[in-house]
Amino acid sequence: MSNKISSRLQALDVARALAIWGMVIVNFSLVLVKDFEQNTGLAAGLSQVLQGRAVALFIVLAGYGIGLMSANAMVGAVADQETAPRNAVRPSLLKRALFLLISGLLFVPIWPADILHFYGFYIALSVMVLFANRKILLALAFLLPWVFLGLMAIWDWQTEWDFDTLSYAGFWTLAGFTKHVFFNGFHPVIPWVGFLLFGLAMARFDLTKAKIRHWAMGGSAAMVLALFGISKWVANNTKAITDPETRELIDLLAGFSPLPPLPFYMFSAGASALFVIAFLVQMEPHWKQSLFWKFMIPSGQLALSLYFAHVLIGLGLPDAFGGLGQWSVNTALGWAVLFCGIGGVGAMIWRKYFARGPVESLMRRLCG
């Protein structure tokens, strides 16, 4: 891989900022809005489009970043031989994985939908295939949604869940925790680690080359459009089916809900993440002096700290005043936009005085 791409990180920071702000919009809507699923209109539509896709972008970016780390470790390495740089990458990643796992588990009592403990598992597992061929990585990413579909045929996906209270029976038991992490949690390893593997594979391509970038944008856009077209065709051609169980199964298999994460969702969310990344790399030379670019970069660099802040402050303040599940969808979106604005300005000010965000600094100090 060209060293050029590893120095071209601003687009990734902007993409990471878009991911974290998308997560804010989705989480604020789901937690603050009364009967969110019954809401319609522009604000509700925006939240529904971003649901599952913002966090997928976040994980693909994680894989992409890890891919750049592994690429740097491979520079000058002899094929099929372990090198000191390669050996140094793995412990660093495992330490970060442990940090995220522990941080996430401490966060679960406050935020049951936490992604960090899953994130820790994704990173730990990525170490096993860190230097694998991109074809192997893509094959694994493609296979995992089908493995999940097979597991759903064996186990009832929602048995342990009470979605009204977001409580999961047996979470703190070994069996319950294992099933939660790998199969039926909010972001289970099977198939969600596929997003990270996909990002890891994409880092093997040099997106600073226009031809590759255009193929990435065109291919990912075609994938999303094709999947939505197939879904629409299935819906139109199965209207006559009235059996409730069959109808529910068809809607589930051809739908794009992240819960449960079935193939249509996984492939479309991965493709849309790639499109965003490639598009931002494409636009970086044109936008890097813009206010938008300068505003977004610090937010991307402080994404982990902002993740904690959006729960502790962004949802904590409404909770203190009894606002959970009571707001209109427009009010929730307005609060999300305000929070993103304040958070973005705060990130800009913070970066003037500190190299990293508070949580990022702690992880760096502990994990290297």
Summary of the structure (lengths in Angstrom):
residues: 368
radius of gyration: 20.4
end to end distance: 24.3
largest distance: 63.0
contacts: 1208
relative contact order: 0.16
helix: 74%
strand: 2%
